[in-house]
Amino acid sequence: MDDYRTVNRASWDERAPAHAASPGYAFDQFINDPTFLSHVVRFDLPRLGDVAGLRGVHLQCHIGTDTISLARLGAHMTGLDFSPAALTAARALAGQTGARVEFVEAEVYDAVDLLGAASFDLVFTGIGALCWLPDIRRWAQVVSDLLRPGGRVFLREGHPMLWTLADPREDRLLAVEYPYFEQPEPLVWDEAGTYVETDVEFEHTVTHEWNHGLGEVVTALMSVGMQLTMLEEHDSVPWEALPGQMVRVELDEWRLIDRPARLAHTYTLQAVKAG
């Protein structure tokens, strides 16, 4: 099971520089406009609330655009990721923008040992993070341990139904192919590309991933003393998750062309640690 970390880290280390150079992550806009926020943070501004003055940690922060966005909103942010290449890009962007963000290299499950228990008011997790973790209950315990009483976790994720779907079909039917619920063994993918436009040819193409049902995520958080305060499902996703079947819509999101109400594309969740 530990091999998944080595395999996935090799993939992310190789892709991080390509992501940083891509227009999708908008490094130039971050550098040129001190008010610019990442797409992920911008989408959830109506739900996020005031974070000014909060001490926050962004788990699985990748190249730091969401982390820096939260810092621009006034939070005192730490970003944590297991990819040294991703953190190199994140630190470079923070340096170029003057963002006061600390970036720490670590696995999610090691976060409490490195950052300290009950140290944060906010735990943030962005799109496409939970699928890299084999045990959602263990993740929830980390989140709870990191938070002070009254602190909150805030995340937006790809909906677990989206992750179950087979590759797009010519007849545009949505076919359920992959597990909805967390499984002991990962789904093993071998994909040459990545989710941003790039001419880079990658050598490390294999990844190990897990799906986590919505009920599993909620129950895991509740089992460690968290109270659910928001759960909102969305009919859009911030990348073309089903190529050829989606159209770009407002806020630079993508939505099914044909009957989008059939599918929850993403969800936003917030839970508070009992005081």
C-alpha positions as CSV (number, residue, x, y, z in Angstrom):
1,M,0.0,0.0,0.0
2,D,2.8,2.4,0.7
3,D,3.9,2.2,-2.9
4,Y,1.0,4.4,-3.9
5,R,2.9,7.4,-2.4
6,T,6.0,6.7,-4.4
7,V,4.1,6.2,-7.6
8,N,1.9,9.3,-7.2
9,R,4.7,11.5,-6.0
10,A,6.7,10.7,-9.2
11,S,3.6,11.7,-11.3
12,W,3.1,15.0,-9.4
13,D,6.8,15.9,-9.4
14,E,6.8,15.6,-13.1
15,R,3.6,17.5,-13.7
16,A,4.1,20.4,-11.3
17,P,6.4,22.4,-13.5
18,A,4.1,22.0,-16.5
19,H,1.1,23.1,-14.4
20,A,3.1,26.2,-13.1
21,A,3.9,27.1,-16.7
22,S,0.3,26.6,-18.0
23,P,-2.2,29.4,-18.5
24,G,-4.7,27.4,-16.4
25,Y,-2.9,28.2,-13.2
26,A,-2.5,31.9,-14.2
27,F,0.9,32.6,-12.5
28,D,1.2,35.8,-14.6
29,Q,-2.1,37.1,-13.4
30,F,-1.1,36.4,-9.8
31,I,2.1,38.3,-10.3
32,N,0.6,41.2,-12.1
33,D,-2.6,41.7,-10.1
34,P,-2.4,41.6,-6.3
35,T,-6.2,41.1,-6.0
36,F,-6.3,38.1,-8.3
37,L,-7.7,34.9,-6.8
38,S,-7.6,31.3,-8.0
39,H,-10.6,30.0,-9.8
40,V,-11.3,27.5,-7.0
41,V,-11.3,30.1,-4.3
42,R,-13.3,32.6,-6.4
43,F,-16.0,30.1,-7.0
44,D,-16.6,29.5,-3.3
45,L,-16.3,33.1,-2.0
46,P,-20.1,33.3,-1.3
47,R,-19.7,30.1,0.9
48,L,-16.3,30.6,2.4
49,G,-17.1,33.7,4.5
50,D,-14.5,35.9,6.2
51,V,-11.2,34.3,6.7
52,A,-9.2,37.4,7.7
53,G,-7.0,36.8,10.7
54,L,-7.6,33.0,10.7
55,R,-4.7,30.6,10.9
56,G,-5.2,28.2,8.1
57,V,-3.6,25.1,6.6
58,H,-4.2,24.0,3.0
59,L,-3.7,20.2,2.8
60,Q,-2.5,18.9,-0.6
61,C,-1.8,22.5,-1.7
62,H,0.0,21.5,-5.0
63,I,1.6,24.7,-6.5
64,G,0.0,27.0,-4.0
65,T,-2.4,29.1,-6.0
66,D,-5.4,28.4,-3.7
67,T,-3.1,28.8,-0.7
68,I,-1.9,32.3,-1.8
69,S,-5.5,33.2,-2.7
70,L,-6.6,32.5,0.9
71,A,-3.6,34.6,2.1
72,R,-4.8,37.4,-0.1
73,L,-8.1,37.2,1.7
74,G,-6.3,37.8,5.0
75,A,-5.7,34.3,6.4
76,H,-2.3,33.3,7.8
77,M,-1.7,30.3,5.6
78,T,0.5,27.2,5.6
79,G,0.5,25.0,2.6
80,L,1.3,21.3,2.8
81,D,2.1,18.9,0.0
82,F,4.2,15.7,-0.5
83,S,5.7,16.8,-3.9
84,P,8.9,18.8,-3.6
85,A,8.6,20.0,-7.2
86,A,5.1,21.4,-6.5
87,L,6.4,23.2,-3.4
88,T,9.3,24.6,-5.4
89,A,6.8,26.2,-7.8
90,A,4.6,27.3,-4.9
91,R,7.5,29.0,-3.1
92,A,8.6,30.7,-6.3
93,L,5.1,32.1,-6.8
94,A,4.8,33.3,-3.2
95,G,8.2,35.0,-3.6
96,Q,7.1,36.8,-6.8
97,T,3.8,37.9,-5.3
98,G,5.0,38.8,-1.8
99,A,2.6,36.4,-0.2
100,R,3.5,35.4,3.3
101,V,2.8,31.7,3.1
102,E,4.8,28.9,4.7
103,F,5.0,25.7,2.6
104,V,5.8,22.4,4.2
105,E,6.7,19.1,2.5
106,A,4.8,16.2,4.1
107,E,2.2,13.5,3.6
108,V,-1.3,14.5,4.7
109,Y,-1.3,11.7,7.3
110,D,1.8,13.2,8.9
111,A,0.5,16.7,9.1
112,V,-0.3,16.7,12.8
113,D,3.1,15.5,13.8
114,L,4.8,18.3,11.8
115,L,2.4,21.2,12.3
116,G,1.0,20.5,15.8
117,A,-2.4,19.5,17.1
118,A,-5.1,22.1,17.6
119,S,-3.0,24.7,15.7
120,F,-5.5,26.0,13.1
121,D,-8.8,27.8,12.7
122,L,-9.2,26.6,9.1
123,V,-8.4,23.5,7.2
124,F,-8.8,24.0,3.5
125,T,-8.8,21.3,0.8
126,G,-9.3,22.0,-2.9
127,I,-10.5,20.2,-6.0
128,G,-9.0,16.8,-6.8
129,A,-7.3,16.1,-3.5
130,L,-9.2,13.3,-1.6
131,C,-8.9,10.8,-4.5
132,W,-5.2,10.4,-3.7
133,L,-5.9,9.2,-0.2
134,P,-6.7,5.6,0.6
135,D,-8.5,6.1,3.9
136,I,-11.0,8.9,4.3
137,R,-11.5,8.1,8.0
138,R,-7.8,8.6,8.7
139,W,-8.0,11.9,6.8
140,A,-10.9,13.1,8.9
141,Q,-9.0,12.4,12.1
142,V,-6.1,14.4,10.8
143,V,-8.4,17.3,10.0
144,S,-10.0,17.2,13.5
145,D,-6.6,17.0,15.2
146,L,-5.3,20.0,13.3
147,L,-8.2,22.2,14.2
148,R,-8.8,24.2,17.4
149,P,-12.2,23.8,19.0
150,G,-14.6,25.8,16.9
151,G,-12.4,25.6,13.9
152,R,-13.7,24.5,10.5
153,V,-12.8,22.4,7.5
154,F,-13.8,23.7,4.1
155,L,-13.5,21.8,0.9
156,R,-14.8,21.6,-2.6
157,E,-14.3,18.3,-4.4
158,G,-15.2,16.4,-7.5
159,H,-18.5,14.6,-6.8
160,P,-18.0,10.8,-6.2
161,M,-20.6,10.1,-8.9
162,L,-18.5,12.0,-11.4
163,W,-15.5,9.8,-10.5
164,T,-17.6,6.6,-11.2
165,L,-18.3,7.5,-14.9
166,A,-16.8,5.6,-17.8
167,D,-15.0,7.6,-20.6
168,P,-17.5,9.6,-22.7
169,R,-19.6,7.6,-25.1
170,E,-20.7,8.5,-28.6
171,D,-24.4,8.2,-27.6
172,R,-23.7,10.6,-24.6
173,L,-25.1,8.2,-22.1
174,L,-23.5,8.4,-18.7
175,A,-22.3,4.9,-17.8
176,V,-21.3,4.0,-14.2
177,E,-18.1,2.0,-14.5
178,Y,-16.0,2.6,-11.4
179,P,-16.6,2.2,-7.6
180,Y,-18.5,4.9,-5.8
181,F,-17.5,3.7,-2.4
182,E,-13.9,3.5,-1.0
183,Q,-12.2,0.3,-1.8
184,P,-9.2,-1.4,-0.1
185,E,-7.3,-1.5,-3.4
186,P,-6.7,1.6,-5.6
187,L,-7.9,2.2,-9.1
188,V,-4.7,2.1,-11.2
189,W,-4.6,4.6,-14.1
190,D,-2.0,4.9,-16.9
191,E,-2.6,8.2,-18.6
192,A,0.0,10.1,-20.7
193,G,-1.4,13.6,-20.2
194,T,-2.6,15.9,-17.6
195,Y,-5.5,18.3,-17.0
196,V,-3.9,21.4,-18.3
197,E,-2.7,22.3,-21.8
198,T,1.0,21.4,-22.2
199,D,3.4,20.1,-24.8
200,V,5.4,18.3,-22.2
201,E,5.7,14.5,-22.7
202,F,5.6,12.7,-19.3
203,E,7.5,9.6,-18.4
204,H,5.6,8.8,-15.1
205,T,2.1,8.0,-16.3
206,V,0.8,5.6,-13.6
207,T,-1.2,6.8,-10.7
208,H,-3.2,5.1,-7.8
209,E,-6.5,6.7,-6.8
210,W,-9.5,6.0,-4.6
211,N,-13.1,7.2,-4.7
212,H,-14.9,8.2,-1.4
213,G,-18.7,8.3,-1.3
214,L,-20.3,11.5,-0.1
215,G,-21.8,9.7,2.9
216,E,-18.4,8.2,3.7
217,V,-16.8,11.7,3.8
218,V,-19.6,13.2,6.0
219,T,-19.7,10.2,8.3
220,A,-15.9,10.2,8.7
221,L,-16.0,13.9,9.8
222,M,-18.9,13.4,12.2
223,S,-17.2,10.4,13.8
224,V,-14.3,12.5,14.9
225,G,-16.4,15.2,16.5
226,M,-17.1,17.5,13.5
227,Q,-20.5,19.0,12.9
228,L,-21.6,19.4,9.3
229,T,-22.7,23.0,8.7
230,M,-22.9,23.1,4.9
231,L,-23.2,20.6,2.1
232,E,-23.9,22.0,-1.4
233,E,-23.8,20.1,-4.6
234,H,-23.0,21.8,-7.9
235,D,-23.8,21.2,-11.6
236,S,-20.4,22.4,-12.7
237,V,-16.7,21.5,-12.4
238,P,-13.6,23.6,-12.9
239,W,-12.2,21.5,-15.8
240,E,-13.6,19.6,-18.8
241,A,-14.1,16.4,-16.9
242,L,-16.0,14.7,-19.7
243,P,-14.4,15.9,-22.9
244,G,-16.7,16.5,-25.8
245,Q,-19.8,16.4,-23.5
246,M,-19.3,19.7,-21.6
247,V,-19.5,23.4,-22.3
248,R,-17.7,26.2,-20.6
249,V,-20.0,28.4,-18.5
250,E,-19.8,31.3,-16.0
251,L,-16.9,31.5,-13.5
252,D,-14.8,29.4,-16.0
253,E,-16.6,26.2,-15.0
254,W,-17.7,23.3,-17.2
255,R,-21.1,21.8,-17.3
256,L,-22.8,18.9,-19.2
257,I,-24.3,20.0,-22.4
258,D,-27.1,17.4,-22.4
259,R,-29.4,17.5,-19.3
260,P,-26.8,18.7,-16.8
261,A,-29.3,18.2,-13.9
262,R,-28.6,14.4,-14.3
263,L,-25.3,14.7,-12.6
264,A,-23.8,16.4,-9.5
265,H,-20.5,17.5,-10.8
266,T,-18.9,18.8,-7.5
267,Y,-19.7,19.6,-3.9
268,T,-18.7,22.1,-1.3
269,L,-18.6,21.0,2.3
270,Q,-18.0,22.7,5.6
271,A,-17.8,21.1,9.1
272,V,-17.0,22.7,12.5
273,K,-15.0,21.0,15.3
274,A,-17.1,20.9,18.5
275,G,-16.1,23.5,21.0
